[in-house]
Amino acid sequence: MRGAMAIALWGVATTLQAAVQDVKCYVQLQDGQKVVLQGTVPQGSDPVAQFMRRGREMNGQIVKVREVIECRPSGLPFEHQTAREQEQRQPR
């Protein structure tokens, strides 16, 4: 019985992991600042829409995203040179 329960729980965890993806986006905020935002988005969802909705918290306030310049899976490098440079400079 324990083995079956462990397999069932592993299946649920695997399904949940597959249901979201880690994404990073190079964005311009409403205040003009360009930053890299990272987060998880539901599999099959538009990361641009997700990051536009979320914004970024700074000093206890949400700063809205003006423009999403580029989004990539977290494990892949950005195509834009300025995005790669910002990702290297920006603390995580």
Secondary structure as UniProt FT lines:
FT   HELIX           2..18
FT   STRAND          20..29
FT   TURN            30..31
FT   STRAND          34..42
FT   TURN            43..44
FT   HELIX           47..54
FT   STRAND          56..58
FT   TURN            59..60
FT   STRAND          61..63
FT   STRAND          65..73
FT   TURN            74..75
FT   HELIX           81..89
//
